[in-house]
Amino acid sequence: MKATTKVGCTLLVILSSVPLLLSSPGCAQMAANKAVKQYQQRFEGDVGKVTKDDYIKAWGPPFRFAPISDGEVCTWRFSYGTRGYARGSQYRAHASAHEMYDEFIMTFDEKGVLKQYQLRVQR
């Protein structure tokens, strides 16, 4: 195979992959937005009613917690696996991976009742 043909084939493969690469982050963002809406619907009814102990019974102990002047902030994390990527050339390669998770940051009053929540969702 000639060098020019090899380069042409490589360029064709790269260019044909561009639409797929550009669409992937959009799909992930759409999935994250959908998950946020579902979580919001679920947690809106909990504010002012559900306690920290209820969440601990359902999910186990929080990943992190911190006292505040009028209660406590607890964070739970739920893993959705690992996302990775690799890139390289004929001279070197690089790969990386990171954990994907959803994070619920829940603020409880001094009686342990949910006051507010914050969501961080990754897909």
Sequence and secondary structure as in RCSB ss.txt:
>XXXX:A:sequence
MKATTKVGCTLLVILSSVPLLLSSPGCAQMAANKAVKQYQQRFEGDVGKVTKDDYIKAWGPPFRFAPISDGEVCT
WRFSYGTRGYARGSQYRAHASAHEMYDEFIMTFDEKGVLKQYQLRVQR
>XXXX:A:secstr
  HHHHHHHHHHHHHHHHHHHHHHHHHHHHHHHHHHHHHHHHHHTTTTT BHHHHHHHH S SEEEEETTEEEEE
EEEEEEEEEEEEE SS EEEEEEEEEEEEEEEEETTSBEEEEEEE   
